[in-house]
Amino acid sequence: MKLYVGNLPFNYEEEQFKSLFTSYTSILSCKLILDRETGKSRGFGFVEFKSNEEAEKAIEELNGKEIDGRALVVNEARSQERRGGGNNKSRPPFRRRF
C-alpha cells in the first residue's frame, strides 16, 4: 500500500522524512518530493509499505501529528491521473494556414 504524506515543513530533507517511518519494518520505498529548480521540499512525499496492516497503523499514528506547527496529512495515495502530454486525441490536429 502506498501512502501520501502531506503538509510537511518545507525545510524538511529526505533523511528527516525517512526518520518519521523508522519504527515501521515493512517499508519498500520512501520519497520526499523536491522542487526541480530549488531542490527544496514541496511539502509532501510518498511511502510504500509491503504490509497493509503496517500502512494502516502508520496512517492512524501519523495523520494529524504536529511537526513544526503543521499537522501532517497521511492517507492512502490515489492512483496518478493521466496528464495531457500533447497527445490529446479529442482535439483536432493543429493545421497551419498559409
C-alpha positions as CSV (number, residue, x, y, z in Angstrom):
1,M,0.0,0.0,0.0
2,K,1.3,3.4,-0.9
3,L,0.7,6.4,1.4
4,Y,0.6,10.1,0.7
5,V,2.2,12.3,3.4
6,G,1.4,15.9,3.1
7,N,1.6,19.2,4.9
8,L,5.3,18.6,5.7
9,P,7.5,21.6,6.7
10,F,9.2,23.0,3.5
11,N,12.6,22.9,5.2
12,Y,12.3,19.1,5.6
13,E,15.0,17.0,3.9
14,E,14.9,13.3,2.7
15,E,16.6,11.9,5.9
16,Q,14.1,13.8,8.2
17,F,11.2,12.4,6.1
18,K,12.6,8.9,6.3
19,S,13.1,9.2,10.0
20,L,9.3,9.5,10.5
21,F,8.9,5.9,9.4
22,T,11.9,4.2,11.2
23,S,9.6,2.3,13.5
24,Y,7.9,0.6,10.6
25,T,9.6,-2.5,9.3
26,S,7.8,-3.2,6.0
27,I,8.7,-0.1,4.1
28,L,9.6,-0.7,0.4
29,S,10.3,3.0,-0.6
30,C,10.2,6.4,0.9
31,K,10.4,9.5,-1.4
32,L,10.2,13.2,-0.5
33,I,9.1,15.3,-3.5
34,L,11.5,18.1,-4.3
35,D,11.2,21.2,-6.4
36,R,13.1,20.9,-9.6
37,E,14.6,24.3,-9.6
38,T,15.4,24.9,-5.9
39,G,15.9,21.3,-4.7
40,K,13.8,22.1,-1.6
41,S,10.9,20.1,-0.3
42,R,7.5,20.7,-1.9
43,G,5.8,19.7,1.4
44,F,4.8,16.2,0.5
45,G,6.1,12.7,-0.2
46,F,5.1,9.1,-0.6
47,V,5.9,5.9,1.4
48,E,5.2,2.4,0.1
49,F,4.6,-0.4,2.5
50,K,4.8,-4.1,1.9
51,S,2.2,-4.7,4.7
52,N,-1.3,-3.1,4.5
53,E,-1.6,-3.6,8.3
54,E,1.5,-1.6,9.0
55,A,0.5,1.1,6.4
56,E,-2.9,1.5,8.2
57,K,-1.1,1.7,11.6
58,A,1.1,4.5,10.1
59,I,-2.0,6.4,9.0
60,E,-3.5,6.0,12.4
61,E,-0.4,7.1,14.3
62,L,0.9,9.9,12.0
63,N,-2.2,11.5,10.5
64,G,-2.7,14.8,12.4
65,K,0.6,14.6,14.2
66,E,2.1,18.1,14.5
67,I,5.6,18.8,13.2
68,D,6.9,22.3,13.4
69,G,3.4,23.6,13.9
70,R,2.0,21.8,10.9
71,A,-0.5,18.9,11.2
72,L,0.5,16.0,8.9
73,V,-1.9,14.6,6.4
74,V,-1.4,10.9,5.9
75,N,-3.7,8.8,3.8
76,E,-3.7,6.1,1.1
77,A,-2.3,7.6,-2.1
78,R,-4.6,7.8,-5.1
79,S,-3.5,6.5,-8.4
80,Q,-1.9,9.1,-10.6
81,E,-4.2,10.6,-13.1
82,R,-3.1,11.0,-16.7
83,R,-1.9,14.4,-17.6
84,G,-2.2,16.0,-21.0
85,G,1.1,15.5,-22.7
86,G,0.4,17.0,-26.0
87,N,-1.1,13.8,-27.4
88,N,-4.7,14.7,-26.8
89,K,-6.8,12.6,-29.3
90,S,-10.0,14.5,-28.6
91,R,-8.6,17.7,-30.1
92,P,-8.2,18.0,-33.9
93,P,-4.6,18.4,-35.1
94,F,-3.2,21.9,-35.4
95,R,-3.1,23.0,-39.1
96,R,-1.2,25.9,-40.3
97,R,-2.9,28.3,-42.7
98,F,-0.7,29.7,-45.4
